């Protein structure tokens, strides 16, 4: 667990109580950012090179360097280009403190205020892990990593085209200037990658030089006599990924998230779906975008928290009209659950306000129905209407209504086969067709039918509740369930399914169950799960990618796992760490060798 920024405010800006150092120059933080980092990295001239896609910053702080970079990117962005920043911060700052710091820069450039408001609107919470911020219409995105920089760089994927080293001064914040950092920088740097930093400390010069960088002293900013610039050897060669033609098989939430993000990355996308979009497991009237709550500090618990935050931001940006509500009470079913809830709060993965423990009385008041035990309150969990979300995500993507039966090589490309014809050529095929993955590949996919029920309570339910089962408000109705049937002959709503859901609800929330009408409708679909209960994400063969096995958490996992595949296809920075990627890689789930 790292720390949170503890500030001393002065007339010239904030000082870190942890290190005793300033966040930016008293002589002009914005001018310093432009001189020390942007000019050192050859911006804006370097923007014209297609190779520039990824900047890494050590020391996010107030976000000042990001504002300066974004402002310059806005003015000089080549058409169609995209820029991603990865920034590390050991002492994350609260949003209100960042807003106070940003106010110092508005008078210097009014446009900075506009960018500041957009950055603050997505400001990452003071919780550990990776936080994704994006402005797709501007081709600009940012991952802020609240973690120690050395392990963070170790698991970073994708080449780095420029570096901002802006930690606290080496003598005051030595953890941001460890020797291991320079070795990781050498591993990650693209040819010709420049480095900008305010310091001329001997240890920094020697560390960069020993790692292979060419290091130069140049005039410093303001009263600082000198600063450093460095460069990784080699010419800054263009690495255009170019637009690719991609076939996405499946139009559920996985396929829709893939198609939308591929389209947003500039690729030419065609979606194949045997039926209408959202006709499979993604077609329920409403679902929860909620985190899987696991204790521990490993890659998987971190990935679960990251997936939830990514999904929340993704749906807020791309399909806010499909969000029907917010807020989830996760109910304890035993004293052991209550202890586990309190244990979750000991990890810094979730910020104050993101998750809290309520007493039974507090939870009952929030739910406006009696609750017997304590509960976790997650105010930012979304209630999402997946059919509407999928329609919005696919609105700009061509679709072919046909059952895909296979694919075949066509020179260096692929063709998609349906019952009546072939389509293509395609550079890439992405398989996201739920339970049908098992028919097209050697992946072991386990189907499970689930039925939800829809009924009307006497009084509107203000929040969603879950306990193993779940109930979600939808207008004046509630949607509750769901069954889990590994053995089934047909996919259909049955009276037995309604009875099961009513019994499950009555066990957890008897007062609410007693006031419900008889279910007036319902829906049945088939989930695709894996033996390990983990999703599958990644390359299955050259040019063939798979996203599946999402089980009952497709709404939460699909956006970030789709982004991971899009990044791999595009040759751009990936949202998951290399350690996280291994947990979801298809080779962990395949039964036998998959032929090319």
Secondary structure, 3 states (H helix, E strand, C coil): CCEECCEEEECCEEEECCCCCECCCCCCHHHHHHHHHHCCCCCCHHHHCCCCCEEEEECCCCCHHHHHHHHHHHHHCCCCCCEEEEEECCEECCHHHHHHHHHHHHCCCHHHHHHHHHHHHCCCCCCCEEEEEEEHHHCEEEEEEECCHHHHHHCCCCCEEEEEECCCCCCCCHHHHCHHHHHHHHHHEEEEEEEEECCCCHHHHHHHHHHCCEEEEEECCCCCCEEEEEECCCCCCCCCCCCCEEEEECCCHHHHHHHHHHHHCCCEEEEEECCCCCCCHHHCCCEEECCCCCCCCCHHHHHHHHHHHHHHHHHHHHCHHHEEEEEEEEECCCHHHHHHHHHHCCCCCCCCCCCEEECHHHHHHHHCCCCCCCEEEEEEEEEECHHHHHHHHCCCCEEEECCEEEEEEECCEEEEEECCCEEEEECEEEECCHHHHHHHCCECCEEEEEEEEEEECCCCCCCEEECCCEEEEECCEEEEECCCECCCCCCCCCHHHHHHHHHHHHHHCHHHHHCCCCCCEEEEEEEEECCCCCCEEEEEECCEEEEECCHHHHHHHHHHHHHHHHHHHHCCCCCCCHHHHHHHCHHHCECCCCCC
